[in-house]
Amino acid sequence: MEKRLISSYDEINDTFVGKLDGEHGYCADYGISEGVYLGINNSNLPTSIFVPNASEVFNTSKETLESADVKININCNGGCLCFDMCIENSRICSIKCKNDFGIPKLECLMDSNI
């Protein structure tokens, strides 16, 4: 499934936030890696991402994080969650973790260019 991503980067607070267009709030917020938080809705589907200290967490420049060209790919086979984030077609983050969050099997592309 492909969904439109609305993202913003706050350079002063070095915080990256992204959410799916049309989603309002979240039911739970899970740390999927050091400094990367994934919000899910009441159906356990990913709806948002929150990253404080984003330039440090992603090891990239603040200028890169200001780009409007953001893609987040989330794949879950039920047991393992894979999260990849690209800015301007360059991968800045790749995370694999155990799915302790109840997220069902899914393939989801969150794209700011849809």
C-alpha positions, -999 to 999 in steps of 0.1 A, spaced: 0 0 0 12 35 -8 2 65 13 10 102 12 35 113 39 34 148 54 68 155 70 85 184 86 119 191 102 123 217 130 159 228 126 159 248 159 149 217 180 165 192 155 132 172 154 118 152 124 81 144 123 62 126 97 26 115 95 2 99 70 -21 123 53 -56 120 68 -45 103 101 -54 122 133 -33 113 163 -21 79 173 -30 51 197 5 41 208 41 53 202 69 27 201 107 31 201 118 9 172 155 20 176 175 44 196 158 78 190 132 66 164 96 64 175 68 49 154 32 58 161 4 34 153 -34 37 152 -59 15 170 -57 -11 142 -19 -14 149 -10 2 116 18 27 113 7 63 111 36 85 121 72 89 130 89 111 155 127 116 158 142 140 183 179 149 178 173 138 142 206 149 127 225 129 153 202 99 151 204 97 113 240 109 112 231 135 85 231 172 80 202 195 91 201 207 55 194 172 42 166 167 68 149 199 55 142 183 21 106 177 10 115 145 -8 110 118 19 101 82 16 96 57 44 92 20 37 78 -3 64 76 -40 59 64 -64 85 62 -102 82 45 -105 116 77 -113 135 102 -88 122 97 -51 114 119 -35 87 120 3 85 139 22 58 139 60 53 152 78 23 157 115 16 162 125 -20 166 88 -29 195 83 -5 189 59 24 196 77 57 181 50 81 176 13 80 162 -5 110 153 -42 117 137 -51 149 115 -77 165 78 -69 161 67 -66 197 41 -40 187 13 -61 173 18 -47 138 2 -71 112 19 -83 81 22 -54 57 42 -35 31 37 2 34 54 30 14 49 65 29 59 90 2 59 128 3 56 129 -35 22 111 -38 
